[in-house]
Structures are given as C-alpha cells and as structure tokens.
Amino acid sequence: MAIKAVSAAEYLKRKHEFLLVDVRTQDEWEEGHEEEAVHIPLDELEARMGELPKKPLAIICHSGGRSAAACGFLSSAGLDACNVTGGMSALIREKSRR
C-alpha cells in the first residue's frame, strides 16, 4: 500500500482539513512544535491510536522517515493518514518563505 503524502506547502494551505500528529520524541517536541499539533511519540502510537479522531491525519516528524512509518501503520489500521514530506525541517523552511 502506497503511503499518502502532502508537501509542507500543501499542508500549510490545507491544514484546516487535518489533525496534525507529531510523532517526534519528547525532547524534539519541547524544542519546538506546531501549536495545533497533537503529540504522540512514534513508540507510543500503537497504544494511543484510540485517541485519534476519524478525520484526516497529517503525520509529521523531523524529516519524514518516522512519520512515513507511522502513516503506514495508521493506514493499515484503517485511518486516513498522510505523511508531511520533509517533516518539521520542511515546514519551518516553508513558513520562513511566507
């Protein structure tokens, strides 16, 4: 199954359509995160997926690797999840251009 993806620029245009789920570690989260994001570290995702609503999810990490893995897991569990390609690095770059 192919993992759905959205660019950082596209996420910023359409963020009202998604719940942003940040799967980075606690330390990474504390260094900075999007105000609208829900924090569920990747290693807690399986145990906490019941907290996620049945709405489109945009999954983010630092650079896109962990969020891609999380998207695969969530999609296989029947949730509508897409990966924010490039992660927080890309999102920060994109926001600085605006």
DAWO-V502938 format. One record per backbone hydrogen bond with DSSP energy under -0.5 kcal/mol. NH is the residue of the N-H (numbers start at 1). CO is the residue of the C=O. Records with the same first field share a line. If there is no record, write none. Layout:
BEGIN
NH->CO ; CO
END
This chain:
BEGIN
4->81
6->83
11->7
12->8
13->9
14->10
15->11
17->14
18->15
19->56
20->18
21->19 ; 58
22->20 ; 38
23->21 ; 60
29->25
30->26
31->27
32->28 ; 29
37->34
38->20
40->22 ; 38
42->23
44->41
45->41 ; 42
48->44
49->45 ; 46
51->48
52->49
55->53
57->80
58->19
59->57 ; 82
60->21
68->64
69->65
70->66
71->67
72->68
73->69
74->70
75->71
76->72
77->73
78->75
79->74
81->79
82->57
83->4
84->59
85->6 ; 83
86->63
87->84
88->61
89->62 ; 86
90->86
91->87
92->88
93->89
94->90
95->91
96->92
97->93 ; 94
98->95
END
